[in-house]
Amino acid sequence: MDSLDVAVVVPAYNAAATLPDTLAALARQAYDAGRVTVVVVDDGSTDGTAAVAARFGATVVRQDNQGPAAARNAGVAASSGDVIVFTDADCVPEPDFLTALTAPLRADPDVAGAQGAYVTTQRSLTARFAQLEFEDRYAYAARFPCLDLVATYAAAFRRAVFTEAGGFDTAFTRADNEDTELSYRLCHQGRRLVFAPDARVAHRHPATLGRYLRIKARRAFWRLRACREHPEKLVRDGYTPPVIRVQTAFGALCLGGIVLWPACGGGLALLAAAAILATSLPFARFAARRDRVVGLLAPGFILARSLAFAAGALVGAARRFWPGRECRAPKPGARP
């Protein structure tokens, strides 16, 4: 397989603390260094992000804070190369990351993009649950010959395909589902996206339950925005196991039951919660084979996750369908 020129684009916002690990890992790649350029887009940081990037020899692009979608587009515009690779400023790519991620594109000219995988060394229970959640989704995605989601923590696209598609939708001003929306567009155009499980990046998952649940609520909110032009993805996609949609629906019933508890009693809320716990058992068994403690706690995590997903989806739906309201991006600001 012939090598391809690769531009690695890293959007960064106040990332001076984590960016050195990312850039050091990119400097250690087994891929031909002469065919790799690294572009860091400083998205209006107020710390030393740009100075860190310059110290590691990366090309630095500065912009006012506009969010990672706009930052990635700016990084692509400032770079060259046959393939664009995206990763995040809190990720640490393994030495074979670029080789493994670009392998499908080097082997098959019909492959337009590739998705890598998360790993973590964290020991908090929440982070361990989050990692197993990703592994469950990877196992589900591996069943499909073509993906419909390439997430930008470990993503590669052919430059021509990315450019023709128009890049990321800059209405997504948060680091949330802008990659989902682009992936849906590419799939609609008939582009082939594939999974490259050996292209791994170590990531810092949320270490506390509160932060994890806030992220999940936000994910559901922005997923509705990503599905606006692709409503069929609300019913089924190649990344979300169907049981999660069922659990989210029960989560909405549970929230409704909690609201109606004073008037109608707690029967609806309790039945919905019991349904979520019952449907969590297959994942609990999956998790227990890898981490016994997380497997035991998984039903509780899934109940909390389902309520967070439901809350985010309900807020997103309300903002989308109430007269005079839309699911719009919040003002740019600090991102977790």
SVG drawing of the C-alpha trace seen along z (x, -y; Angstrom):
<svg xmlns="http://www.w3.org/2000/svg" viewBox="-54 -36 64 49">
<polyline fill="none" stroke="black" stroke-width="0.4" points="0.0,0.0 1.4,-3.4 1.6,-6.1 -0.7,-9.1 0.2,-12.7 -1.7,-13.3 -2.7,-16.5 -3.7,-16.1 -6.0,-18.8 -6.4,-19.4 -9.0,-22.0 -7.9,-23.3 -9.6,-25.6 -7.7,-26.3 -5.9,-23.0 -2.4,-24.0 -2.6,-21.3 -3.5,-18.3 -2.2,-19.4 1.5,-18.4 0.6,-14.8 -1.4,-14.9 1.4,-16.5 4.1,-14.3 2.1,-11.2 1.7,-12.5 5.5,-13.1 6.0,-9.4 3.9,-8.0 5.2,-5.1 3.9,-6.7 6.4,-8.4 7.0,-11.7 7.8,-13.4 4.3,-12.8 2.6,-14.2 1.8,-17.8 0.1,-18.8 -2.2,-21.8 -3.5,-23.1 -6.4,-25.6 -6.4,-27.8 -10.1,-28.5 -9.9,-31.7 -8.0,-30.3 -7.1,-32.4 -4.2,-30.2 -1.0,-29.1 -2.5,-26.7 -0.9,-28.5 2.5,-28.6 2.4,-24.9 1.5,-24.1 4.3,-26.2 6.8,-24.7 6.0,-21.2 6.5,-22.5 2.8,-22.4 1.3,-24.9 -0.8,-27.2 -4.0,-28.8 -5.7,-31.3 -9.4,-32.3 -12.0,-33.9 -13.9,-31.3 -16.4,-29.7 -16.4,-26.1 -14.7,-22.9 -16.7,-22.6 -15.4,-26.0 -11.9,-25.3 -11.6,-22.1 -12.8,-23.7 -10.1,-26.4 -7.5,-23.8 -8.3,-22.0 -8.2,-25.2 -4.7,-25.9 -3.4,-22.5 -2.6,-20.2 -2.5,-16.5 -4.5,-13.7 -6.1,-12.7 -7.3,-14.8 -7.1,-13.2 -8.9,-14.7 -8.2,-14.1 -8.8,-16.1 -6.6,-18.0 -7.4,-15.6 -6.5,-12.5 -3.2,-10.6 -2.8,-8.6 -1.0,-5.2 2.1,-4.9 0.4,-3.0 -2.7,-5.4 -2.0,-7.1 -1.0,-3.8 -4.1,-2.0 -6.5,-4.8 -5.4,-5.5 -5.0,-1.8 -8.5,-1.4 -8.1,-4.5 -4.8,-3.3 -6.2,0.1 -9.5,-0.8 -10.1,-4.0 -13.8,-3.7 -13.4,-4.2 -14.1,-7.9 -13.5,-7.9 -12.5,-5.8 -13.3,-5.8 -10.9,-4.8 -11.5,-3.8 -11.1,-5.1 -9.1,-3.4 -8.5,-4.7 -6.2,-4.0 -8.5,-5.8 -9.7,-3.9 -12.7,-5.8 -15.9,-3.8 -17.6,-6.3 -14.7,-6.4 -14.6,-2.6 -18.3,-2.5 -17.9,-5.0 -15.1,-3.0 -17.2,0.2 -20.1,-1.8 -17.9,-2.7 -16.7,0.9 -20.3,2.0 -21.0,-0.5 -17.9,0.5 -19.1,4.2 -22.5,3.0 -20.9,0.8 -18.6,3.7 -21.7,5.6 -22.2,3.0 -20.1,3.0 -20.4,-0.8 -20.6,-3.2 -22.9,-6.2 -20.9,-7.9 -17.2,-8.8 -16.4,-10.6 -13.7,-13.2 -11.6,-12.0 -10.2,-9.5 -11.3,-10.2 -9.8,-10.2 -11.4,-11.6 -10.2,-12.0 -9.7,-15.7 -11.6,-15.7 -14.6,-14.1 -14.5,-16.5 -14.2,-19.5 -17.0,-18.5 -19.3,-17.9 -18.6,-21.5 -16.9,-20.5 -18.6,-20.7 -21.8,-22.7 -20.6,-25.7 -24.0,-26.0 -22.7,-23.4 -20.8,-25.7 -20.1,-23.0 -18.1,-19.8 -21.2,-17.8 -22.6,-15.9 -21.0,-18.1 -19.3,-14.9 -22.6,-13.0 -24.2,-15.6 -21.3,-15.4 -21.3,-11.6 -25.0,-11.6 -24.5,-13.9 -21.7,-11.7 -23.7,-8.6 -26.6,-10.3 -24.2,-11.0 -23.4,-7.3 -19.9,-7.7 -18.4,-4.6 -17.2,-5.0 -15.5,-2.2 -14.3,-1.2 -10.6,-0.9 -10.6,0.6 -6.8,0.7 -6.5,-3.1 -6.7,-3.9 -6.4,-7.0 -6.3,-7.2 -8.9,-9.5 -9.9,-11.2 -13.5,-10.1 -15.7,-12.0 -14.5,-10.8 -17.6,-11.8 -21.2,-10.8 -22.5,-14.3 -20.2,-15.4 -21.0,-12.2 -24.7,-12.8 -24.4,-16.4 -22.6,-15.3 -25.2,-12.6 -28.0,-15.1 -26.2,-17.5 -25.5,-14.6 -29.2,-13.9 -30.0,-17.6 -27.6,-18.0 -28.4,-14.6 -31.8,-16.0 -30.2,-18.9 -28.0,-16.5 -31.1,-14.5 -33.0,-17.5 -32.2,-16.7 -32.0,-13.0 -35.1,-12.1 -34.7,-8.4 -31.6,-8.3 -33.9,-9.0 -35.2,-5.5 -32.1,-3.6 -28.4,-4.2 -25.3,-2.1 -23.8,-3.4 -26.5,-3.3 -27.7,0.1 -31.5,0.2 -31.9,1.0 -30.6,-2.5 -33.5,-4.1 -35.9,-1.9 -34.3,-2.8 -34.5,-6.5 -38.2,-6.2 -38.7,-4.6 -36.5,-7.3 -39.0,-9.9 -41.9,-7.9 -40.1,-7.8 -39.5,-11.6 -43.2,-12.0 -44.2,-9.7 -42.0,-11.7 -43.7,-14.9 -47.2,-13.3 -46.3,-11.5 -48.2,-13.9 -51.4,-13.5 -51.2,-9.9 -48.8,-8.1 -45.5,-6.6 -46.6,-3.6 -45.6,-4.9 -42.2,-6.1 -41.5,-2.9 -42.6,-0.7 -40.5,-2.7 -37.5,-2.5 -38.0,1.3 -38.1,1.6 -34.8,-0.2 -33.2,2.0 -34.5,5.1 -33.2,4.1 -29.8,3.2 -29.0,6.8 -27.4,7.8 -25.0,4.9 -24.3,5.7 -23.3,9.2 -21.1,7.8 -19.5,5.4 -19.0,8.0 -16.9,10.1 -14.4,7.2 -14.9,5.4 -16.9,7.2 -17.5,4.2 -18.7,2.1 -20.9,5.0 -22.6,5.0 -23.2,1.3 -24.1,1.1 -27.9,1.1 -27.7,-1.9 -25.5,-3.7 -27.9,-2.9 -30.9,-4.1 -29.2,-7.4 -28.0,-7.6 -31.5,-7.0 -33.0,-9.8 -30.2,-12.1 -30.8,-11.2 -34.5,-11.6 -34.1,-15.0 -31.8,-16.3 -34.1,-14.9 -37.2,-16.5 -35.5,-19.9 -34.3,-19.6 -37.7,-18.6 -39.3,-21.4 -36.9,-24.0 -37.4,-22.6 -41.2,-22.4 -42.6,-25.1 -43.8,-28.0 -41.0,-30.6 -38.3,-28.3 -35.6,-26.2 -32.9,-23.9 -30.2,-26.6 -26.6,-26.6 -25.8,-28.4 -23.3,-31.2 -19.8,-30.0 -18.1,-29.5 -16.1,-27.1 -16.4,-23.5 -15.6,-20.5"/>
</svg>
